[in-house]
Amino acid sequence: MAKATSKHLRSVQRQPERESFNGKFRDECLNEHSFRTLQQAREAIALRRRNYNEVRPRSSIGRIPPARFAEQELLLQPID
């Protein structure tokens, strides 16, 4: 087993949102499926990505999915 360095530990501490995403992805997608082929894994991951970005609401952005939030932000941008 590799020894963790202080530099590695600092980088993990600075990215809690990434660690949270990775944990949820592992729990909700990878641990729930048994993939026989790479294509099956890609399809399941693509479906999970669409659901995560286009369907699943986030409390931090007003209980809407990130894709809808991004659309609203684009509509609010001034036209140059």
C-alpha positions in Angstrom: 0.0 0.0 0.0 1.3 3.4 -0.9 2.2 5.8 1.8 0.2 9.0 1.8 2.3 12.2 1.5 1.4 15.5 3.2 1.1 17.0 -0.3 -1.4 14.4 -1.3 -3.4 14.9 2.0 -3.5 18.7 1.4 -4.8 18.2 -2.1 -7.6 16.0 -0.9 -8.5 18.4 1.8 -8.9 21.2 -0.7 -11.4 19.3 -2.9 -14.2 18.0 -0.6 -16.8 18.5 -3.4 -14.8 16.2 -5.7 -14.5 13.6 -3.0 -18.2 13.8 -2.2 -19.0 13.3 -5.9 -16.7 10.4 -6.3 -18.2 8.7 -3.2 -21.7 9.2 -4.4 -20.8 8.0 -7.9 -19.2 4.9 -6.5 -22.2 4.2 -4.2 -25.0 5.0 -6.7 -23.5 3.7 -9.9 -20.4 1.5 -9.8 -21.4 -0.5 -6.7 -25.0 -1.1 -8.0 -23.9 -2.7 -11.4 -21.9 -5.6 -12.5 -20.5 -4.7 -15.9 -19.6 -7.5 -18.3 -18.2 -5.2 -21.0 -16.7 -1.8 -21.3 -19.7 -0.7 -23.4 -22.1 -1.6 -20.6 -20.1 0.4 -18.2 -20.0 3.4 -20.6 -23.8 3.2 -21.1 -24.5 3.0 -17.3 -22.2 5.9 -16.6 -23.7 8.0 -19.4 -27.2 7.4 -18.0 -26.0 8.3 -14.5 -24.4 11.5 -15.8 -27.6 12.6 -17.6 -29.6 11.9 -14.5 -27.1 13.7 -12.2 -27.0 16.8 -14.4 -30.4 17.0 -16.0 -32.9 15.4 -13.5 -31.6 15.4 -10.0 -32.2 18.7 -8.2 -29.6 20.4 -6.0 -30.5 22.4 -2.9 -27.5 24.7 -3.4 -29.0 26.1 -6.6 -32.6 26.4 -5.7 -33.8 22.7 -5.9 -33.3 22.5 -9.7 -31.0 20.3 -11.8 -27.7 21.9 -12.8 -28.6 21.8 -16.5 -31.7 24.0 -15.9 -29.7 26.3 -13.7 -27.1 26.7 -16.5 -29.9 27.5 -19.0 -31.3 30.2 -16.7 -27.9 31.7 -16.2 -27.4 31.9 -19.9 -30.7 33.7 -20.3 -29.7 36.2 -17.7 -26.4 37.0 -19.5 -26.3 40.4 -21.2 -25.9 40.4 -25.0 -22.8 42.3 -26.1 
